[in-house]
Amino acid sequence: GLVSVKPRTVDSYKTTVENHLKPAFAAMKLDALKTQDVQRFYNSLQVECGDRKPLSAKSVRNIHGVFHKAMQQAVKLGHIRTNPADPCDLPRAVRKDIHPLDNEAIARFLKVARGRY
């Protein structure tokens, strides 16, 4: 269960379920859910649709994490035989380049911060 999970994490899981998973899958029967349905859903999250902006690869992977865990629980409880999210291809999270401050920039930052804090 969610016994060892922080309340803030539980809230983020609930948000994922309400905002993404329920709208996509609530009308489907659990045993009718196929990998293709899940893959199509993941792919759609990365495409702009109406006023919804495409989600980042990291967001899609986070949504997958919640969905996959729920499907694993359904397998464990005998509601379905296999997890339809298992074979899905997930987008690669893009690492952003880190540009650390040089010594001169650090000195300027500290000079400005010294007077404020």
C-alpha positions in Angstrom: 0.0 0.0 0.0 0.9 3.6 0.4 1.7 3.4 4.1 5.4 4.4 3.7 4.7 7.1 1.2 4.7 10.8 2.1 1.4 12.7 2.0 2.7 15.0 -0.7 3.6 12.0 -2.9 0.1 10.5 -2.4 -1.3 13.9 -3.5 0.8 13.8 -6.7 -0.4 10.2 -7.4 -4.0 11.4 -6.9 -3.5 14.3 -9.3 -2.0 11.9 -11.9 -5.0 9.6 -11.6 -7.6 12.4 -11.8 -5.9 14.5 -14.5 -4.6 11.8 -16.8 -5.5 8.2 -16.1 -9.2 8.5 -15.3 -10.0 10.6 -18.4 -8.1 8.1 -20.6 -9.1 4.8 -19.1 -12.2 5.1 -16.9 -14.6 4.0 -19.6 -12.6 0.8 -20.4 -12.9 -2.5 -18.7 -9.7 -3.5 -17.0 -9.4 -6.9 -18.7 -10.0 -5.2 -22.1 -7.0 -2.9 -21.7 -4.3 -3.6 -24.2 -0.7 -2.5 -24.5 -1.6 -0.7 -27.7 -4.1 1.4 -25.7 -1.5 2.3 -23.1 1.2 3.1 -25.7 -1.3 5.3 -27.7 -2.1 7.2 -24.4 1.6 7.7 -23.6 2.3 9.0 -27.2 -0.7 11.3 -27.0 0.6 13.0 -23.9 3.6 14.3 -25.9 1.5 16.0 -28.5 -0.2 19.3 -28.2 -4.0 18.9 -28.1 -6.3 21.9 -28.0 -5.1 24.1 -25.1 -3.1 21.3 -23.5 0.7 21.6 -24.1 2.7 18.5 -24.7 4.1 16.9 -21.6 7.8 16.4 -21.1 9.4 12.9 -21.2 9.9 13.1 -17.5 6.2 13.8 -16.9 5.2 10.9 -19.2 7.5 8.6 -17.3 6.0 9.7 -13.9 2.5 9.0 -15.2 3.7 5.6 -16.4 5.1 4.9 -12.9 1.7 5.5 -11.3 -0.2 3.6 -14.0 2.3 0.7 -14.0 2.2 0.3 -10.3 -1.6 0.2 -10.3 -1.6 -2.4 -13.1 0.9 -4.5 -11.1 -1.5 -4.4 -8.2 -4.3 -5.6 -10.5 -2.1 -8.5 -11.6 -1.2 -9.3 -8.0 -4.9 -9.4 -7.0 -5.8 -11.6 -10.0 -7.9 -9.0 -11.9 -5.7 -9.3 -15.0 -3.0 -11.8 -16.0 -0.4 -9.4 -17.3 0.5 -5.7 -16.9 -0.4 -3.9 -20.2 2.1 -1.2 -19.4 5.1 -3.6 -19.2 6.0 -3.6 -22.9 5.4 0.1 -23.6 8.1 2.2 -25.0 8.7 5.3 -22.9 10.3 8.6 -24.0 13.8 9.2 -22.9 14.2 11.9 -20.4 16.3 14.7 -21.8 19.1 15.8 -19.6 19.6 19.5 -19.6 23.1 20.9 -19.8 24.3 22.4 -16.5 26.1 25.7 -16.8 27.8 26.3 -13.4 28.7 29.8 -12.4 32.4 30.8 -12.9 34.3 32.4 -10.0 33.6 35.9 -11.2 29.8 35.3 -11.4 29.9 33.6 -7.9 31.7 36.6 -6.5 29.1 39.0 -8.0 26.3 36.8 -6.7 27.7 36.7 -3.1 28.3 40.5 -3.2 24.6 41.1 -4.0 23.3 38.5 -1.6 25.5 39.7 1.3 23.5 42.9 1.6 20.1 41.1 1.5 20.5 38.1 3.8 
